[in-house]
Amino acid sequence: MFHESRSKSVNLYNVCAAARWTWLMFMCIIIIFLNGVKGRGLLRLRPCMDDVTLKMTSRKIIVVDGSGSGKYYYKYIQDAIDSIPDGNQDWVVIHVNKGIYREKVRIGREKSHIFLRGSGRTKTAIFWSQTSENNYHSSTFKVEANDFIAFGISFKNEAPTGIANSWHNQSVAAYVGGDRVAFYSCGFYSSHNTLLDHQGRHYYDRCYIQGAIDVIFGHARSVFHECEIFVVADKRIEIQGSVTGHGGSCSKDEKTGFVFLKGRIYGIGEAFLGRPRGEHSRVVFANTYMSKTVRPQGWTDWNHHGSLKNVYHGEYKCHGPGSSMEGRAPWLHKLTAQQAAPYLSTDFIHGKQWLLA
């Protein structure tokens, strides 16, 4: 009787555990198809939130595990990506189990509608170590496809700091070149220039980004919501540290730029908020905490040889010991509420068309 009762208790426990796991999976793997661009949209993902309704109309799940065990498991992330047919238009969830995956990963233009889901940015990571004279080639992770989501995963280029002012310092963690791309609770790590936010409309929510010079650079149109940026100053170089290096070299009508909302900037040593890498560079910080890591000047034109007339660097209602706008660079736009309004929501990236607000 004792053994029978114990057996029933164990079975009941297993059933309950399975039920709990199923519920968590349903709450945390969320894909909603909305009427958006070309009839498709992406979800503004906030995992495990009670106000998010699960509506999965079509999906396929692929599992990646470093052990490669299991009938439907892949050992490498790239193999899982390669298994998806080119031109795919139905969402595919690639669930990456916890672990460190030492591989370079590329999601090419033909591989759209992929949801790369990790087990948490401190548990699932893609590592590589490479420097190159070309930022694209050095990237540990590349996404060139449209309609892509990543959640709970970190990307790291662990190449050591090389020779100052040379290609030995080009060690990018991630290259983002697709349109309608979103990262949620992800991490990006490098000892130099970390996130090449190249082109397209992108959304980063509660991500952690760490680097030194041009931690985030490129000429994309992106919103960074509640993100943490940690700058480790490189004292071998005059600039030492800079959070951004936005391009925007085409025209003022291009309307690209980086917008930071409600995030945090801190680090080791001193750093600038940004420098222009083009004559139409656009960067705005709003409601952002700035530690004393941020230099009083705020912005620099280091290594910029063009005009500053069309550079748009703005700040609005930031706080913290590094947020004082006294002594800021002369080209800074000290934004009023009206001037800041276009940058205070995902409207800057047309988010209502492809993100669930």
C-alpha positions as CSV (number, residue, x, y, z in Angstrom):
1,M,0.0,0.0,0.0
2,F,2.8,2.4,0.9
3,H,4.6,1.8,-2.5
4,E,1.3,2.1,-4.4
5,S,0.4,5.4,-2.6
6,R,3.9,6.7,-3.2
7,S,3.7,5.8,-6.9
8,K,0.4,7.6,-7.3
9,S,1.9,10.7,-5.6
10,V,4.9,10.7,-7.9
11,N,2.7,10.4,-10.9
12,L,0.5,13.2,-9.7
13,Y,3.6,15.3,-9.1
14,N,4.8,14.6,-12.7
15,V,1.4,15.5,-14.2
16,C,1.4,18.8,-12.3
17,A,5.0,19.6,-13.2
18,A,4.2,18.9,-16.9
19,A,1.1,21.1,-16.7
20,R,3.1,23.9,-15.1
21,W,5.8,23.6,-17.8
22,T,3.2,23.7,-20.5
23,W,1.7,26.8,-19.1
24,L,5.0,28.5,-18.9
25,M,5.9,27.6,-22.4
26,F,2.5,29.0,-23.6
27,M,3.1,32.2,-21.7
28,C,6.7,32.7,-22.7
29,I,6.6,31.7,-26.3
30,I,4.4,34.4,-27.7
31,I,3.8,35.1,-31.4
32,I,0.9,37.1,-32.6
33,F,0.1,37.7,-36.3
34,L,-1.2,41.2,-36.7
35,N,-2.3,43.2,-39.7
36,G,0.9,45.1,-40.4
37,V,3.2,45.7,-43.3
38,K,2.2,43.4,-46.2
39,G,-0.4,41.8,-43.9
40,R,2.1,40.7,-41.3
41,G,3.2,42.1,-38.0
42,L,5.5,41.3,-35.1
43,L,4.6,41.2,-31.4
44,R,6.1,43.6,-28.9
45,L,7.2,40.7,-26.7
46,R,6.9,41.0,-23.0
47,P,7.2,37.4,-21.9
48,C,5.0,36.0,-19.1
49,M,2.9,39.1,-18.8
50,D,-0.8,38.6,-17.9
51,D,-2.0,41.2,-20.4
52,V,-0.6,39.4,-23.4
53,T,-2.9,37.0,-25.2
54,L,-1.5,34.0,-26.9
55,K,-2.7,33.6,-30.5
56,M,-0.6,31.2,-32.5
57,T,-2.0,30.7,-35.9
58,S,0.9,29.0,-37.5
59,R,4.2,28.0,-36.1
60,K,7.0,25.4,-36.1
61,I,9.3,24.8,-33.2
62,I,12.9,23.7,-33.6
63,V,15.0,22.9,-30.5
64,V,18.8,23.5,-30.3
65,D,20.8,21.8,-27.5
66,G,24.5,21.7,-27.2
67,S,24.3,17.9,-26.5
68,G,22.5,17.3,-29.8
69,S,20.3,14.8,-28.0
70,G,16.7,14.2,-29.0
71,K,15.1,13.3,-32.3
72,Y,14.2,16.9,-33.2
73,Y,17.2,18.6,-31.6
74,Y,20.1,20.3,-33.4
75,K,23.5,20.7,-31.8
76,Y,24.3,24.0,-33.6
77,I,22.2,27.1,-34.0
78,Q,23.3,27.6,-37.6
79,D,22.2,24.1,-38.6
80,A,18.8,24.9,-37.2
81,I,18.6,28.1,-39.2
82,D,19.8,26.3,-42.4
83,S,17.0,23.8,-42.0
84,I,14.4,26.4,-42.6
85,P,13.4,26.7,-46.3
86,D,14.5,29.9,-48.2
87,G,11.6,32.3,-48.6
88,N,9.7,31.0,-45.6
89,Q,6.7,33.2,-44.6
90,D,5.5,31.3,-41.5
91,W,7.0,32.0,-38.1
92,V,9.5,29.4,-36.9
93,V,10.5,29.3,-33.3
94,I,14.1,28.2,-32.7
95,H,14.3,27.4,-29.0
96,V,17.9,27.5,-27.9
97,N,18.5,25.6,-24.6
98,K,20.8,27.1,-22.0
99,G,24.5,26.9,-22.7
100,I,27.4,28.6,-24.5
101,Y,27.3,28.0,-28.3
102,R,30.7,28.7,-29.8
103,E,29.9,29.4,-33.4
104,K,29.4,32.2,-35.8
105,V,25.7,32.5,-36.7
106,R,24.2,34.2,-39.8
107,I,20.5,34.6,-40.6
108,G,20.5,35.5,-44.3
109,R,18.0,37.6,-46.2
110,E,16.2,34.6,-47.4
111,K,15.4,33.3,-43.9
112,S,12.7,35.6,-42.6
113,H,10.1,35.1,-39.8
114,I,12.5,33.5,-37.3
115,F,12.0,33.8,-33.5
116,L,15.3,32.9,-31.8
117,R,14.4,32.2,-28.2
118,G,17.0,31.6,-25.6
119,S,16.6,30.6,-22.0
120,G,17.7,34.0,-20.6
121,R,20.6,36.3,-21.5
122,T,22.7,34.9,-18.6
123,K,22.0,31.3,-19.5
124,T,22.1,31.2,-23.4
125,A,24.9,32.8,-25.3
126,I,26.6,32.7,-28.7
127,F,30.4,33.3,-28.4
128,W,33.0,33.8,-31.0
129,S,36.4,35.5,-31.1
130,Q,37.4,37.4,-34.2
131,T,38.9,40.7,-35.3
132,S,38.8,42.0,-38.9
133,E,39.4,45.1,-40.9
134,N,35.7,44.8,-41.8
135,N,33.1,45.1,-39.0
136,Y,30.6,42.9,-40.8
137,H,33.1,40.0,-41.1
138,S,34.1,40.2,-37.5
139,S,30.5,39.9,-36.2
140,T,29.7,36.9,-34.0
141,F,26.0,37.1,-35.0
142,K,24.4,38.5,-38.2
143,V,20.8,39.1,-39.0
144,E,20.1,40.3,-42.5
145,A,16.5,39.0,-42.8
146,N,13.4,41.0,-42.3
147,D,10.9,40.1,-39.6
148,F,13.1,38.7,-36.9
149,I,12.7,38.4,-33.1
150,A,15.3,37.4,-30.5
151,F,14.6,36.9,-26.8
152,G,16.7,35.9,-23.8
153,I,20.0,35.4,-25.5
154,S,23.5,37.0,-25.5
155,F,25.9,37.7,-28.3
156,K,29.6,38.1,-27.5
157,N,32.8,38.7,-29.5
158,E,35.5,37.8,-26.9
159,A,38.5,38.9,-29.1
160,P,41.0,40.7,-26.8
161,T,41.6,44.4,-27.3
162,G,44.1,44.8,-30.1
163,I,46.2,47.6,-31.5
164,A,44.6,51.0,-31.0
165,N,43.3,52.8,-34.1
166,S,43.7,49.7,-36.2
167,W,41.5,46.9,-37.6
168,H,42.6,44.8,-34.7
169,N,40.0,46.6,-32.7
170,Q,37.1,45.7,-35.1
171,S,35.4,43.0,-33.0
172,V,31.6,43.3,-33.4
173,A,29.2,41.2,-31.3
174,A,26.2,41.6,-33.6
175,Y,25.4,43.0,-37.0
176,V,21.7,43.9,-37.6
177,G,20.8,44.7,-41.2
178,G,17.2,43.5,-41.7
179,D,14.0,45.5,-41.3
180,R,11.4,45.0,-38.6
181,V,13.8,43.4,-36.2
182,A,13.3,43.2,-32.4
183,F,15.5,42.1,-29.5
184,Y,14.0,41.5,-26.1
185,S,16.1,41.0,-22.9
186,C,19.2,40.2,-24.9
187,G,22.9,40.9,-24.2
188,F,25.7,42.3,-26.5
189,Y,29.3,42.2,-25.4
190,S,32.6,43.3,-26.9
191,S,35.7,45.1,-25.7
192,H,35.4,47.7,-28.4
193,N,32.6,48.5,-31.0
194,T,29.8,46.1,-30.0
195,L,26.6,46.5,-31.9
196,L,26.6,47.3,-35.6
197,D,23.1,48.6,-36.1
198,H,23.5,48.9,-39.8
199,Q,20.1,49.6,-41.5
200,G,16.4,49.0,-41.1
201,R,13.9,49.6,-38.3
202,H,14.8,48.0,-35.1
203,Y,13.5,47.8,-31.5
204,Y,15.6,46.8,-28.5
205,D,13.8,46.3,-25.2
206,R,15.5,45.8,-21.8
207,C,18.8,44.8,-23.4
208,Y,22.3,45.0,-22.0
209,I,25.0,46.4,-24.3
210,Q,28.7,46.6,-23.3
211,G,31.7,48.0,-25.1
212,A,34.2,50.9,-25.4
213,I,34.3,53.0,-28.6
214,D,31.1,53.4,-30.6
215,V,29.3,50.8,-28.5
216,I,26.4,51.2,-30.8
217,F,27.0,52.4,-34.4
218,G,25.6,52.3,-37.9
219,H,22.9,54.2,-39.7
220,A,19.7,52.3,-38.8
221,R,16.5,53.7,-37.4
222,S,16.2,52.2,-33.9
223,V,14.6,52.6,-30.5
224,F,16.4,51.4,-27.4
225,H,13.8,51.1,-24.6
226,E,14.9,50.6,-21.0
227,C,18.3,49.4,-22.2
228,E,21.5,49.4,-20.1
229,I,24.7,50.6,-21.7
230,F,28.0,49.8,-19.9
231,V,31.1,51.6,-21.3
232,V,34.6,50.5,-20.4
233,A,36.8,53.4,-21.4
234,D,39.8,52.6,-23.6
235,K,42.5,54.9,-22.3
236,R,44.8,54.1,-25.3
237,I,42.7,56.3,-27.5
238,E,42.0,60.0,-27.1
239,I,38.2,59.6,-27.2
240,Q,38.4,56.8,-24.6
241,G,34.7,55.9,-24.8
242,S,31.6,56.7,-26.7
243,V,28.1,55.2,-26.5
244,T,27.1,55.9,-30.0
245,G,28.5,56.6,-33.5
246,H,25.5,57.1,-35.7
247,G,26.1,57.5,-39.5
248,G,23.2,59.3,-41.2
249,S,25.4,60.4,-44.1
250,C,22.8,60.6,-46.9
251,S,20.3,63.4,-46.2
252,K,18.2,64.9,-43.5
253,D,15.1,63.4,-45.1
254,E,16.5,59.9,-44.5
255,K,15.1,60.2,-40.9
256,T,17.4,57.5,-39.5
257,G,18.7,57.6,-36.0
258,F,19.1,56.1,-32.5
259,V,16.6,56.9,-29.8
260,F,17.2,55.9,-26.2
261,L,14.2,55.9,-23.8
262,K,14.3,55.3,-20.0
263,G,17.6,53.5,-20.0
264,R,20.8,53.6,-18.0
265,I,24.3,54.6,-19.0
266,Y,27.2,53.8,-16.6
267,G,30.6,52.2,-16.8
268,I,34.3,52.4,-15.9
269,G,36.1,55.6,-16.8
270,E,34.6,58.4,-18.9
271,A,32.7,58.3,-22.1
272,F,30.8,60.6,-24.5
273,L,27.2,60.1,-25.4
274,G,28.2,60.0,-29.0
275,R,30.0,61.3,-32.0
276,P,28.8,61.8,-35.5
277,R,29.9,59.3,-38.2
278,G,28.1,61.3,-40.9
279,E,26.8,64.8,-41.5
280,H,23.2,63.8,-40.7
281,S,23.9,61.8,-37.6
282,R,20.8,61.7,-35.3
283,V,20.8,60.5,-31.7
284,V,18.3,61.4,-28.9
285,F,18.4,60.4,-25.2
286,A,15.2,60.9,-23.3
287,N,14.3,60.2,-19.7
288,T,17.7,58.3,-19.4
289,Y,19.8,57.9,-16.3
290,M,23.4,59.1,-16.9
291,S,26.1,58.3,-14.3
292,K,29.2,60.3,-13.8
293,T,30.7,58.1,-16.5
294,V,29.2,60.6,-19.0
295,R,31.6,63.4,-19.7
296,P,30.3,67.0,-19.0
297,Q,30.7,67.9,-22.7
298,G,28.4,65.0,-23.5
299,W,29.2,64.9,-27.2
300,T,32.3,65.0,-29.4
301,D,33.2,65.5,-33.0
302,W,36.3,63.3,-32.7
303,N,37.5,62.1,-36.1
304,H,34.6,63.9,-37.8
305,H,35.8,65.9,-40.8
306,G,32.5,67.2,-42.1
307,S,30.1,69.9,-41.2
308,L,28.1,69.8,-37.9
309,K,25.3,71.9,-39.3
310,N,22.9,69.0,-39.8
311,V,24.0,66.8,-36.9
312,Y,21.1,66.2,-34.6
313,H,22.2,65.2,-31.1
314,G,19.4,65.8,-28.5
315,E,18.6,65.3,-24.8
316,Y,15.3,65.5,-23.0
317,K,14.6,65.2,-19.3
318,C,17.5,62.9,-18.5
319,H,18.7,62.5,-14.9
320,G,21.7,61.4,-12.9
321,P,25.1,63.0,-12.1
322,G,26.1,62.9,-15.8
323,S,22.9,64.5,-17.2
324,S,23.6,68.2,-16.6
325,M,23.4,70.1,-19.9
326,E,25.7,72.9,-18.7
327,G,28.9,72.7,-20.6
328,R,27.5,70.4,-23.3
329,A,28.8,70.6,-26.9
330,P,27.5,73.7,-28.7
331,W,25.6,71.7,-31.3
332,L,23.4,69.9,-28.7
333,H,19.7,70.2,-29.1
334,K,18.2,70.8,-25.6
335,L,14.8,69.5,-26.5
336,T,11.4,71.0,-25.4
337,A,8.4,68.7,-24.9
338,Q,7.2,69.5,-28.4
339,Q,10.5,68.8,-30.0
340,A,11.0,65.6,-28.1
341,A,7.5,64.2,-28.8
342,P,8.4,62.5,-32.1
343,Y,11.0,60.4,-30.3
344,L,9.1,59.4,-27.2
345,S,7.4,56.3,-28.6
346,T,7.8,53.6,-31.2
347,D,6.2,55.9,-33.7
348,F,9.8,56.8,-34.7
349,I,10.2,53.3,-36.2
350,H,6.5,53.0,-37.2
351,G,6.1,50.5,-34.4
352,K,2.3,50.4,-34.5
353,Q,2.6,48.7,-37.9
354,W,4.7,45.8,-36.6
355,L,5.0,45.9,-32.8
356,L,2.3,45.3,-30.3
357,A,2.5,48.3,-28.0
